[in-house]
Amino acid sequence: MPHSSTPAPNELLVVATGNAGKLREFRELLAGLPFRIASQADLKVAPVAETGATFAENALLKARHAAAITGMAAIGDDSGLEVDALGGAPGIYSARYAGPAADDAANNAKLMAELGRRPLAVRTARYRCALAFVRGPADPAPLTAVAAWEGLLLDAPRGAAGFGYDPYFWLPDLGRTAAELDITEKNRLSHRGRALLALRDALGGA
């Protein structure tokens, strides 16, 4: 680990998201590290166009953009749902599956329509997350982490926690959806939680 990648005490770290649910998870999992966390929305940074072909490419685009606008270290996150029966869709388009201004309800409605009456056994899916940390916009050695979370998709929502596709994302071993987990349990199991823990380790966190 290069020494220059270690955060300075009380440094402001920008999370390249405007999603309040994601920001809560970042704050929970990075608590105790020696920097303060703000979202790019807090700092009035407009989101960058997600032109990458993969989650990893988009995560790095977001991180470099936030760092360039703010002059601060930044973490980019790109994550989404891959559904086997739909050829991996919605994938990198998960947040805008039903259109550029789509909300969670619209995205979930489209997903359910696309899946139709397929039985649960073939509704296999996974959440995937890629993270990128950069010291600045031209950081030549960004830190990266990736993780996936396997599950099945129900045909009706369960649970009121979480966000995105969580109410439909069924975890057979637990007998619950992602939206029925409290934040501590979700962060221990989820794609973003495990990717963030790996990134935390890379940043020198305990």
Buried (B, 14 or more C-beta within 10 A) or exposed (E): EEEEBBBEEEEBBBBBBBBEBBBEBBBBBBEEBBBEBBBBBEEEBEEBEBEBEBBBBBBBBBBBBBBBBBEBBBBBBBBBBBBEBBEBBBBBBBBBBBEEEBEBEBBBBBBBEBBEEBEEEEBBBBBBBBBBBBBBBEBEEBBBBBBBBEBBBBEEBBBEBBBBBBBBBBBEEEEBBBBBBEBEBBBEBBBBBBBBBBBBEBBEBE
